[in-house]
């Protein structure tokens, strides 16, 4: 899913975890060689190499950064805070997925059902914006 690496970069920056960015200008560089040679259990982009370990999947990278930095409050302070952060992140990701479909489609108005355009996206954006303005910062905010 496009855009997930940026979320990782934001969390890595916020938590002060050092990293080096690598961009693949030619897809053959990744698919033709590096993916096959990767030591990751699940070779995928983005990835983070820590010592001899390769972490893939954006959620795992963000959780690694948060946990290893000691900034666990980004996941929520109490059990219910954690549940609310996960809910918010899920709504953000669902909305992001639908908007992404339209952004990369030649006929964006046709790629998202009309009911979703008229009711779900505006409602989701309201539900996303209100808690992010009032709550303490959480890792869900980096998914926006």
N, C-alpha and C positions, 0 to 999 in steps of 0.2 A: 504494500500500500504506500503510495507516494506520500511524502511528508513525515513519515515516522522517524527518520533519522534526525530531523530538526528538533523534534521533541526530546530525543536523547541528548543532543548537543546542549539544549537549554538546561536540562537537569544536570548534566555533567558540569556545565559552567557554574550553575547556581550552587552546586555542592563542592565546587573546587576540586573535582577529580581531573587529573591531567589526562589528556588524550591527544592523539594526532589524527587529523582528518585525512582521509584518502578518498579521492573522487575517481571514478572510473569513466573516462571520456569515451572509451570504446567498450561496448558490452562484451566483446570477445575476451577482453582482459579478465573480466570477472567470470563469465560463464565458461570460457574456453580453457582457463588455467586455474585461477585462484580458488574458485569454488571447489574444483576437484582436489586441489592440494590442501584445502583448509582442514585443520585439525578439529573443527567444531563438530559437535554432535549433530547439529542442525545447521549446516552452512547456509547463511542467508545474509542479506544486508538489512540493516546496519549490523556491524559487529564491533566488539571491543576486546582487545587483547590485554590481559592482565597476567603478567609473568608468562607462564606456559599455557594458561587457560584462555579459551576463546568463548566469549559470551555473545550469543546472538539473540534475536527477538527483542524488539524495542522495550517491551514491558520488563523483561529480565534485566536489560541494561539499566533502565531507570531505577528498578528496585535495588540493583547492585549499588548504584551511585548513592542512593538515599541511605541504604543500610551501612555501607562502608564509610560514609561521611559522618554517621552518627546523627543525621538530621531526620530521625524517625518521625518527628512531628509532621513531616510532609505527608505521611501516610494517614495521619489522624492521631489525635492525642488519646482519645478514649475509644472503646470498642465501637460505640455508635458513631463517633466521628469517622472511624475507618470505614464503616458501612456507608456513610453519606459520601465520603470521598470516592469510594468505588462506584456508587450510584451515579454521581456526577460525571466521573470519568466514562462510564458506560454510555450515558446519554450523549456526551461529547463525541465519543467514538462512533456511535450510531449515526449521529448527524453528520460528522465528518465523512463517513463512508458514502452517504447519499449525496452530499455536496460534491465529493470527489468524482463520483460517477458522472455528474453533470459537467464538471470542469473539464474532463478529458473526453467527453463525448462530442461527436460532430453535431448532434441534435440535442442539446441539453434539455430543452423543454419537454422533449419526448422521452428522455431517459429516466426522468423522475415522474412517477404518477402524479396527476393533478391534485388529488387529495393530500398527498404528502407535501407538495409544494405549498398548498394553501393552509393546511392545518398543522401538520406535524413539525415542519421546520420552524415556522414562527414561534410555535409554542415551545419547542425545544430550546430555541435561542433565548426566550424569556426565562425558562427554567435554568438555563446555564448561567445567564448573566447575573441574576439576582444572588445566588449563593456565592458566586466568585467575588462579588463586590463587598459582601458583608462578612464572609468567613476569613479566617486566617489563610494564608497561602498554603496550597496543597499541591501534590504532584498532578492532580487532575487539571490544574490551571495550565500546566506546561503542555497539555494535550490540545489546548484551544487552537 
